[in-house]
Amino acid sequence: QVQLVESGGGLVQAGGSLRLSCAATSGETFRSYAMGWFRQAPGKEREFVASITWSEHNTYYADSVKGRFTCSVDNAKNTLYLQMNSLKPEDTAVYYCAAEPYGSRWPLPSHVHEFDYWGQGTQVTVSS
């Protein structure tokens, strides 16, 4: 069983930065996993933000965040990160991390149904 716990959300002004963390625990290795970040704004569907392979660190981003957000993994700490720069009010959402056991492939998984495990989410609010 995989457990994912997000942290790092908060309130920030437009143009500011935040770094989200996702601590991952499992009884097995994450070697073949892909990890992802998704977000869900009120009244909207959950949408893809970024994904990364656990071992190779290959990444894939949604067009809306490309060049502003950076997804990374610290294998020693079993932690996934999402560095968010140049934040905009439209980035306001609950952010979720997710894990897919056989995601080390191309193209990387980027759809909700492709991920088996989810964290509880962390709120990010960007004020204008």
Backbone as numpy.savetxt, mean C-alpha at the origin, in Angstrom:
# Nx Ny Nz CAx CAy CAz Cx Cy Cz
-1.42 -18.14 8.35 -2.26 -16.94 8.35 -1.38 -15.70 8.35
-1.73 -14.76 7.50 -0.98 -13.52 7.38 -1.73 -12.42 8.11
-1.01 -11.64 8.89 -1.60 -10.47 9.55 -0.89 -9.21 9.07
-1.66 -8.20 8.77 -1.14 -6.93 8.27 -1.68 -5.80 9.14
-0.78 -4.95 9.62 -1.19 -3.84 10.48 -0.61 -2.55 9.93
-1.48 -1.65 9.48 -1.05 -0.36 8.94 -0.90 0.67 10.04
-0.05 1.65 9.79 0.11 2.79 10.69 0.66 3.96 9.89
0.63 5.14 10.49 1.24 6.29 9.86 0.28 7.28 9.23
-1.01 6.96 9.24 -1.97 7.90 8.68 -2.12 9.14 9.55
-2.82 10.14 9.01 -3.04 11.35 9.77 -3.56 12.46 8.90
-3.51 13.67 9.45 -3.97 14.87 8.76 -2.76 15.67 8.28
-2.77 16.07 7.03 -1.65 16.81 6.46 -2.21 17.84 5.48
-1.50 18.93 5.31 -1.91 19.94 4.35 -1.52 19.54 2.94
-2.24 20.06 1.98 -1.91 19.80 0.58 -0.46 20.20 0.31
0.23 19.36 -0.43 1.64 19.58 -0.71 2.57 18.89 0.27
2.02 18.41 1.37 2.82 17.76 2.40 3.09 16.30 2.11
3.71 15.64 3.09 4.12 14.24 2.94 3.70 13.42 4.14
3.51 12.14 3.89 3.26 11.16 4.94 3.92 9.86 4.52
4.32 9.04 5.50 4.79 7.70 5.20 3.94 6.69 5.96
3.32 5.83 5.22 2.54 4.75 5.80 3.41 3.52 5.95
3.14 2.76 7.01 3.84 1.49 7.24 2.82 0.37 7.34
3.25 -0.82 6.99 2.41 -2.00 7.12 3.29 -3.13 7.65
3.09 -3.49 8.90 3.85 -4.58 9.50 3.19 -5.91 9.15
3.97 -6.80 8.57 3.44 -8.08 8.10 3.99 -9.23 8.94
3.10 -10.12 9.37 3.52 -11.32 10.10 2.87 -12.54 9.48
3.63 -13.64 9.49 3.13 -14.88 8.91 3.93 -16.04 9.45
3.35 -17.21 9.41 4.07 -18.40 9.81 4.91 -18.98 8.70
4.90 -18.33 7.52 5.69 -18.81 6.39 6.43 -17.65 5.76
7.33 -17.98 4.85 8.10 -16.93 4.19 7.24 -16.11 3.24
7.62 -14.84 3.07 6.94 -13.95 2.14 7.60 -13.96 0.77
8.54 -14.87 0.54 9.40 -14.83 -0.64 8.64 -14.68 -1.95
7.54 -15.37 -2.12 6.80 -15.34 -3.38 5.66 -14.32 -3.39
5.58 -13.54 -2.34 4.44 -12.63 -2.20 4.60 -11.35 -3.03
3.45 -10.80 -3.39 3.35 -9.41 -3.80 2.53 -8.68 -2.73
2.92 -7.46 -2.45 2.23 -6.63 -1.48 1.61 -5.45 -2.21
0.52 -4.96 -1.70 -0.14 -3.86 -2.38 -0.67 -2.81 -1.42
-0.87 -1.63 -1.96 -1.57 -0.55 -1.26 -2.81 -0.18 -2.07
-3.91 -0.06 -1.37 -5.16 0.38 -1.96 -5.72 1.51 -1.10
-6.69 2.22 -1.63 -7.34 3.25 -0.84 -8.83 3.31 -1.18
-9.59 3.80 -0.20 -11.03 3.90 -0.40 -11.53 5.20 0.21
-12.05 6.06 -0.65 -12.65 7.31 -0.20 -14.13 7.08 0.07
-14.75 7.94 0.88 -16.17 7.77 1.21 -17.03 7.73 -0.05
-17.89 6.72 -0.13 -18.80 6.62 -1.26 -18.17 6.10 -2.54
-16.90 5.71 -2.47 -16.21 5.22 -3.67 -15.72 3.80 -3.46
-15.43 3.15 -4.58 -14.88 1.80 -4.50 -13.41 1.84 -4.10
-12.97 0.74 -3.54 -11.55 0.62 -3.20 -10.74 0.61 -4.49
-9.66 1.40 -4.52 -8.87 1.51 -5.74 -7.40 1.22 -5.48
-6.78 0.73 -6.51 -5.36 0.37 -6.47 -4.49 1.60 -6.39
-3.44 1.51 -5.59 -2.44 2.59 -5.48 -1.08 2.11 -5.99
-0.59 1.00 -5.41 0.74 0.52 -5.78 0.88 -0.93 -5.36
1.79 -1.64 -6.03 2.13 -2.99 -5.60 3.63 -3.22 -5.78
4.16 -4.20 -5.06 5.59 -4.48 -5.05 5.80 -5.95 -4.75
6.78 -6.55 -5.41 7.12 -7.94 -5.09 8.05 -7.96 -3.88
7.82 -8.93 -3.01 8.53 -8.98 -1.74 10.03 -9.17 -1.92
10.42 -10.05 -2.84 11.84 -10.39 -2.99 12.57 -9.49 -3.98
11.99 -9.30 -5.18 12.69 -8.55 -6.23 12.49 -7.05 -6.12
11.47 -6.63 -5.36 11.13 -5.22 -5.21 10.71 -4.58 -6.52
10.16 -5.35 -7.42 9.55 -4.77 -8.62 8.30 -4.02 -8.20
8.06 -2.87 -8.83 6.93 -2.04 -8.43 6.01 -1.70 -9.60
4.79 -1.35 -9.23 3.79 -0.93 -10.22 2.89 0.08 -9.52
2.59 1.20 -10.22 1.83 2.28 -9.60 0.60 2.65 -10.44
-0.41 3.12 -9.75 -1.53 3.74 -10.45 -1.06 5.06 -11.05
-1.64 5.42 -12.20 -1.24 6.67 -12.86 -1.45 7.88 -11.96
-2.45 7.82 -11.12 -2.80 8.97 -10.28 -1.75 9.28 -9.21
-0.88 8.32 -8.91 0.12 8.54 -7.86 1.55 8.44 -8.38
1.70 8.06 -9.63 3.04 7.86 -10.20 3.84 9.16 -10.13
5.07 9.06 -9.62 5.91 10.22 -9.47 5.75 10.93 -8.15
4.70 10.62 -7.40 4.47 11.24 -6.08 4.61 10.23 -4.95
4.20 9.00 -5.18 4.23 7.96 -4.15 5.33 6.95 -4.47
5.94 6.42 -3.43 6.96 5.38 -3.58 6.67 4.24 -2.62
6.59 3.04 -3.18 6.32 1.84 -2.40 7.64 1.09 -2.21
7.88 0.63 -0.98 9.12 -0.09 -0.70 8.88 -1.17 0.35
9.83 -2.08 0.45 9.77 -3.16 1.43 11.09 -3.25 2.16
11.02 -3.36 3.47 12.21 -3.67 4.28 12.08 -5.13 4.68
12.80 -6.00 3.98 12.67 -7.44 4.22 13.10 -7.83 5.63
14.10 -7.16 6.15 14.59 -7.50 7.49 13.55 -7.20 8.57
12.75 -6.16 8.33 11.73 -5.76 9.32 10.35 -6.30 8.98
10.22 -7.01 7.86 8.92 -7.49 7.41 7.89 -6.36 7.35
8.31 -5.26 6.78 7.47 -4.07 6.75 7.40 -3.48 5.36
6.19 -3.12 4.97 5.92 -2.46 3.70 5.70 -0.98 3.97
6.17 -0.13 3.07 6.03 1.30 3.24 5.37 1.93 2.02
4.73 3.07 2.26 4.24 3.90 1.17 4.61 5.35 1.51
5.61 5.86 0.83 6.00 7.25 1.00 5.15 8.10 0.07
4.42 9.04 0.63 3.49 9.85 -0.14 3.94 11.31 -0.08
4.31 11.86 -1.22 4.75 13.25 -1.33 3.77 14.04 -2.18
3.87 15.34 -2.10 3.01 16.24 -2.89 1.55 15.83 -2.78
1.10 15.63 -1.58 -0.26 15.13 -1.36 -1.31 16.15 -1.79
-2.42 15.63 -2.29 -3.53 16.44 -2.78 -4.79 16.09 -1.99
-5.75 16.99 -1.93 -7.00 16.67 -1.22 -7.66 15.40 -1.75
-7.52 15.14 -3.04 -8.14 13.94 -3.61 -7.43 12.65 -3.19
-6.32 12.75 -2.49 -5.67 11.57 -1.93 -6.30 11.15 -0.60
-7.23 11.95 -0.10 -7.90 11.63 1.15 -8.67 10.31 1.03
-8.39 9.38 1.93 -9.02 8.05 1.88 -8.52 7.23 3.06
-9.14 6.08 3.25 -8.57 5.06 4.12 -7.63 4.22 3.25
-6.41 4.05 3.72 -5.41 3.30 2.97 -5.23 1.92 3.58
-5.23 0.92 2.71 -5.12 -0.47 3.13 -3.90 -1.12 2.50
-3.20 -1.94 3.27 -2.20 -2.79 2.65 -2.78 -4.18 2.46
-2.22 -4.90 1.50 -2.74 -6.20 1.13 -1.60 -7.11 0.71
-1.85 -8.42 0.79 -0.82 -9.40 0.44 -1.40 -10.49 -0.45
-0.61 -10.91 -1.41 -1.01 -11.96 -2.34 0.11 -12.99 -2.39
-0.15 -14.24 -1.96 0.92 -15.23 -1.79 1.70 -15.60 -3.04
1.08 -15.52 -4.21 1.77 -15.94 -5.43 1.83 -14.78 -6.41
2.13 -13.62 -5.89 2.09 -12.41 -6.70 3.39 -12.02 -7.36
4.44 -12.82 -7.16 5.72 -12.46 -7.75 5.71 -12.80 -9.24
5.06 -11.99 -10.03 4.88 -12.23 -11.46 4.75 -10.88 -12.14
4.72 -10.89 -13.48 4.49 -9.65 -14.24 3.35 -9.90 -15.21
2.36 -9.03 -15.28 2.26 -7.81 -14.49 1.92 -8.09 -13.03
2.33 -7.19 -12.16 2.03 -7.35 -10.75 0.52 -7.25 -10.53
0.03 -7.91 -9.49 -1.39 -7.79 -9.19 -1.76 -6.35 -8.86
-2.96 -5.95 -9.29 -3.39 -4.57 -9.07 -4.90 -4.47 -8.88
-5.56 -5.59 -8.66 -7.00 -5.59 -8.47 -7.34 -6.15 -7.10
-8.41 -5.66 -6.53 -8.81 -6.07 -5.19 -8.93 -7.59 -5.08
-9.54 -8.22 -6.07 -9.81 -9.66 -5.99 -8.54 -10.51 -6.07
-7.43 -9.90 -6.44 -6.18 -10.66 -6.56 -5.46 -10.82 -5.23
-5.87 -10.09 -4.21 -5.18 -10.10 -2.92 -6.00 -10.88 -1.89
-5.30 -11.74 -1.15 -5.96 -12.62 -0.20 -6.05 -12.05 1.21
-5.11 -11.21 1.59 -5.03 -10.73 2.97 -5.05 -9.21 2.99
-5.72 -8.66 3.99 -5.89 -7.22 4.09 -5.67 -6.74 5.52
-5.13 -5.52 5.63 -5.05 -4.87 6.92 -6.35 -4.15 7.25
-6.36 -3.49 8.39 -7.58 -2.84 8.85 -7.73 -1.42 8.30
-6.66 -0.88 7.74 -6.71 0.44 7.14 -6.25 1.55 8.07
-5.77 2.63 7.48 -5.37 3.82 8.22 -5.85 5.05 7.45
-6.40 6.01 8.18 -7.01 7.18 7.55 -5.95 8.21 7.17
-6.03 8.70 5.95 -5.21 9.81 5.48 -6.14 10.92 5.04
-5.95 12.09 5.63 -6.77 13.25 5.29 -5.86 14.39 4.86
-6.11 14.90 3.65 -5.31 15.99 3.11 -6.21 17.22 3.00
-5.83 18.27 3.73 -6.62 19.49 3.73 -6.11 20.45 2.66
-7.02 21.23 2.11 -6.65 22.17 1.05 -6.26 23.52 1.61
